[in-house]
Amino acid sequence: MSKLLSVIVAAMFAAVTASAFAASSAVAQDKKMDKMEKKMDKKKGEKKKMEKKKGEGKKKTDKMDKK
C-alpha cells in the first residue's frame, strides 16, 4: 500500500512539474511572438513612410512635367 502511495505521489509530482515547464514555455513563446509582431509592425511603418516619400517625389515630377 505504501509503495502504491509513493508511486502515485511521484506520478503527481512528475505531472505537475511537466505542466509547469509547459506553461512557462508557452508564456515565453507568447512574449517572443509579441516581440516579433512589434518588429513586423515597425517594418511595415517604415515601408509605408518610404512609399509616401516615393509618392511625393513622383508627384513633384508630375507637376514639373505638366508645366
N, C-alpha and C positions, 0 to 999 in steps of 0.2 A: 504494500500500500504506500509506503513512504517513497519507494522508487517511482511509482506512478505519479505521485505528487511532485517529486523533483523533476520528472520528465515534463510534466505539464507546466511547471514554473519556468523551466528552461525554454520550452516552446513559446510561452508567452513573452519572455524576455527577448527572444530572437525576433518575434513578430513585431513587437513594439520598437525595437532597435531598427529593424528594416524599414518600418513605416516612417520613423523619424528621419532616416537618411533620405528616403524618397521625397519626403516633404521639403527638406532643406534643399535638395537638388532641384525640385520644381520651383522653389522661390528664387534660387539663383538663376535658373533658366528664364524666369519671367523678367528678372532685372536685366539680364543680358538682352532679351528681346526688346525691352523698353529702350535700352541704350541704342540698339541698332535702329529702332524706329525713329528715334530722335535724330540720328545721323542721316537717315534717309530723308526725313523732313527738311533737315538743314540743306542737304544737297539739292533737293527739289526747289527750295527757296532761292539758292544761288543760281540754279539753272534758269528760273523764271526771271531773275534780275538780269542775267546775261541776255535772255531773249528780249527783254524790254529794251536793253541798251542797243541790241542789234536792230530792233524795230525802229527805234528813234533815229538811228543812223540812216536807215532806209528812207524814212520819212523826209529827212533833211535833203537827201539826194533827189528824191522825187520832186520836192519843191523847187530845187535848183533846175531840174530838167524842164519844168513847166515854164519857167521864166524865159 
